[in-house]
Structure formats: C-alpha cells, structure tokens
Amino acid sequence: STISQLFINVTNVNDAPNITSSPILNATEDSPYTYQINSTDKDNEIFPGTDSLTYSLTTKPSGMIINSVTGLIVWAPTNTNVVNNNVVVKVHDGKNVNTTQVFAVNVANINDIPTIPSLILPANQTTIFVSSATLNWTASTDDDNNSIIYYVFFSNNSNPSLNSSTTNTNVVINGLEHNQNYYWHIIASDGF
C-alpha cells in the first residue's frame, strides 16, 4: 500500500470590519450627543492585533467629530441642526477593506430666547423738558422665528414696574413730571 501525503496551505483572506453597535438616532438642540461605535474584525479573532481599526466620518453635520482610534462620536447640535442630519461612519482595517454605517440623527428643537434689546433713546442721564417721551430700543431676533413681545418697565422708582407691552420697538410715555428721575428697561419675550 502506498501512503500519500497532502500539504494544504491555508492563507487568511482579509475580512471587512463589522459594526456591531446601533446608532443613536435622536438628539436635542444645545445638548451633547455621543455615540460609541463598537466594531469587530474576524482577522483579529484569528490573529489578534492583525488589523488596526480606524474610524472616520465621511458625511456629517457641522461640528460633529469622531475619535479615529476609539470610535466615539461627539457633537453639540445647534438650532441650525434641527431636523434630520445625515451621518456616514467608515471603519477601516488598515488593509484596504472598510465598512460603513449610514444613519440620520433627528435633532429636536428647544425654544431659544430672543436676543436682548438695547436701549437707544432717551439715553441714560438725558434731561427732558416736555411731559412725554418716546422710548426707543433695538429689535430683538428669535432663532425660532417666533413673534416677539416687548414688555416696557417704566417709573420714577429705581426698580420700575411693568408699564405696557407692545410688538413695536418704541412706545410713548405721557404724564412725565418735572424734576423727577425716571427709570426704564425692556424685556423681550417670544411667548414660550
């Protein structure tokens, strides 16, 4: 009888990495967003340390970053990111094989307060010789495009009380008395 010997040489074929984590699909405006990507590579299971995985974002909203070594995504969504934001994560094994994960992060809006109006006229320490004055201030803006209401606080007390409200950037105050100091300030509100 004859004995035959057969030599088989098995060569490892480079496998693509596999992303095992599910993306976090919801975020809130002005709140930190994080997503830790977890991935494996079969080549590292056979020969540990064979493939060094690196992470990158090929599509991302403004300001989103990823740690290329750990795969941690960090982002601070703003008012301009409200609604869906497309993201494509790429995991590369260092040997020309990669895999991607595609998802969209929906950012919920939170109400932004209007900008603070600046007092224009009359200027501080102005002397008025009439019994009425027109108070003027700059217009506020609101990132959410809500209507703005101005609350006018006015009196001869250094802590003035609410006098009126308006959607205009000026108001006429009548009944001013001579030899009195008057104080005023404006608060802008979007009603939310």
C-alpha positions as CSV (number, residue, x, y, z in Angstrom):
1,S,0.0,0.0,0.0
2,T,1.0,3.5,-0.8
3,I,0.8,6.4,1.6
4,S,0.1,9.8,0.1
5,Q,0.8,13.0,1.8
6,L,-1.1,16.1,1.1
7,F,0.1,19.5,2.2
8,I,-2.5,22.2,2.4
9,N,-1.5,25.8,2.9
10,V,-4.4,28.0,4.1
11,T,-4.0,31.7,3.6
12,N,-6.1,34.1,5.5
13,V,-8.3,36.4,3.4
14,N,-8.7,39.9,4.8
15,D,-12.3,40.3,6.1
16,A,-14.1,43.6,6.4
17,P,-14.7,45.0,9.9
18,N,-18.2,44.6,11.3
19,I,-20.0,47.4,13.1
20,T,-21.9,45.8,16.0
21,S,-23.5,48.9,17.6
22,S,-26.8,50.6,16.7
23,P,-26.6,54.4,16.2
24,I,-28.4,56.8,18.5
25,L,-30.9,58.4,16.2
26,N,-32.3,61.3,18.4
27,A,-30.6,64.3,19.8
28,T,-31.8,67.6,21.4
29,E,-30.6,71.1,20.3
30,D,-28.0,72.6,22.7
31,S,-27.5,69.2,24.4
32,P,-24.4,67.0,23.9
33,Y,-24.8,64.0,21.6
34,T,-22.5,61.0,21.9
35,Y,-22.4,57.6,20.2
36,Q,-19.8,55.0,20.9
37,I,-19.3,52.8,17.8
38,N,-18.4,49.2,18.5
39,S,-16.9,47.0,15.8
40,T,-15.1,43.7,15.4
41,D,-12.8,42.2,12.8
42,K,-12.6,38.5,12.1
43,D,-8.9,38.8,11.2
44,N,-8.2,39.9,14.8
45,E,-10.1,36.9,16.2
46,I,-7.9,34.6,14.2
47,F,-4.6,36.5,14.7
48,P,-5.0,39.1,17.5
49,G,-3.6,42.5,16.5
50,T,-3.6,41.8,12.8
51,D,-5.9,44.7,11.8
52,S,-5.9,48.1,13.5
53,L,-9.3,49.6,13.1
54,T,-9.7,53.3,12.5
55,Y,-12.8,55.4,12.4
56,S,-13.8,58.4,10.3
57,L,-16.9,60.3,9.3
58,T,-17.4,60.7,5.5
59,T,-20.7,62.5,5.9
60,K,-21.6,64.5,9.0
61,P,-23.3,67.7,10.2
62,S,-21.2,70.7,11.0
63,G,-19.3,70.3,14.3
64,M,-19.6,66.5,14.6
65,I,-16.3,64.8,15.3
66,I,-15.2,61.2,15.8
67,N,-12.2,59.8,17.7
68,S,-10.3,57.9,15.0
69,V,-9.0,55.3,17.5
70,T,-11.9,54.8,19.9
71,G,-14.8,55.4,17.5
72,L,-16.5,57.8,19.9
73,I,-18.7,60.4,18.1
74,V,-19.2,63.7,19.9
75,W,-21.4,66.6,18.8
76,A,-23.3,69.7,20.1
77,P,-26.2,70.2,17.8
78,T,-27.4,73.8,17.4
79,N,-30.6,75.5,16.1
80,T,-29.3,75.1,12.5
81,N,-29.2,71.3,13.0
82,V,-32.9,70.9,13.9
83,V,-34.5,68.0,11.9
84,N,-32.5,65.2,10.2
85,N,-28.8,65.2,9.8
86,N,-27.1,62.5,7.6
87,V,-24.1,60.6,9.0
88,V,-21.8,58.0,7.4
89,V,-19.3,56.3,9.6
90,K,-16.4,54.4,8.0
91,V,-14.4,51.8,9.8
92,H,-11.2,50.9,8.1
93,D,-9.0,47.9,8.9
94,G,-5.7,49.4,7.6
95,K,-5.6,46.8,4.7
96,N,-7.8,48.5,2.1
97,V,-11.0,47.0,3.5
98,N,-13.7,49.0,5.2
99,T,-17.3,49.1,6.1
100,T,-19.8,51.9,6.6
101,Q,-22.8,52.6,8.8
102,V,-25.3,55.1,7.4
103,F,-27.9,56.8,9.6
104,A,-29.7,60.1,10.3
105,V,-29.8,61.9,13.6
106,N,-33.1,63.8,14.2
107,V,-32.5,66.9,16.4
108,A,-35.4,68.1,18.4
109,N,-35.9,71.9,18.7
110,I,-35.9,73.7,22.0
111,N,-37.2,77.2,22.3
112,D,-34.5,79.8,22.1
113,I,-35.0,83.1,23.9
114,P,-34.9,86.3,21.8
115,T,-31.8,88.5,21.8
116,I,-31.7,91.2,24.4
117,P,-32.9,94.6,23.0
118,S,-30.6,97.6,23.5
119,L,-32.0,100.9,24.8
120,I,-31.5,103.7,22.3
121,L,-33.5,106.8,23.3
122,P,-33.6,108.6,25.6
123,A,-30.0,107.9,26.6
124,N,-29.0,107.5,30.2
125,Q,-28.9,110.8,32.2
126,T,-31.0,112.6,29.5
127,T,-32.9,115.7,30.6
128,I,-36.4,116.0,29.1
129,F,-38.3,119.3,29.2
130,V,-41.7,118.0,28.0
131,S,-44.3,115.9,29.7
132,S,-44.0,112.9,27.3
133,A,-41.1,110.9,25.9
134,T,-40.7,108.3,23.2
135,L,-38.7,105.3,24.3
136,N,-36.8,103.5,21.6
137,W,-34.9,100.2,21.6
138,T,-33.3,97.8,19.1
139,A,-35.4,95.0,17.6
140,S,-34.7,91.5,19.1
141,T,-34.3,88.4,16.9
142,D,-35.5,85.0,17.6
143,D,-33.8,81.8,16.2
144,D,-37.2,80.1,16.1
145,N,-38.8,82.9,14.2
146,N,-41.5,83.4,17.0
147,S,-43.3,86.7,17.3
148,I,-41.6,89.0,19.8
149,I,-43.4,90.9,22.5
150,Y,-41.6,93.7,24.4
151,Y,-42.5,94.4,28.0
152,V,-41.9,98.0,29.0
153,F,-40.9,98.7,32.6
154,F,-41.1,102.4,33.4
155,S,-41.5,104.5,36.6
156,N,-39.8,107.1,38.8
157,N,-38.7,104.2,41.1
158,S,-35.3,102.7,40.5
159,N,-37.0,99.3,40.3
160,P,-39.6,100.1,37.6
161,S,-42.8,98.2,37.3
162,L,-44.5,96.9,34.1
163,N,-46.0,99.8,32.2
164,S,-47.1,98.3,28.9
165,S,-46.4,95.7,26.3
166,T,-46.0,96.1,22.5
167,T,-44.7,94.4,19.4
168,N,-43.1,97.7,18.2
169,T,-39.7,98.9,19.1
170,N,-40.9,102.2,20.7
171,V,-43.6,103.5,23.0
172,V,-44.7,106.9,24.0
173,I,-44.9,107.6,27.8
174,N,-47.1,110.5,28.8
175,G,-47.6,112.3,32.1
176,L,-44.0,112.9,33.0
177,E,-43.4,115.2,35.9
178,H,-40.7,117.9,36.1
179,N,-37.8,117.4,38.5
180,Q,-38.3,113.6,38.6
181,N,-35.8,110.8,37.6
182,Y,-37.4,108.0,35.6
183,Y,-36.0,104.5,35.0
184,W,-36.8,102.1,32.3
185,H,-35.9,98.8,30.8
186,I,-37.3,96.4,28.2
187,I,-37.7,92.6,28.3
188,A,-38.2,90.7,25.0
189,S,-40.3,87.5,25.1
190,D,-41.3,85.1,22.4
191,G,-44.2,83.8,24.5
192,F,-42.7,80.4,25.3
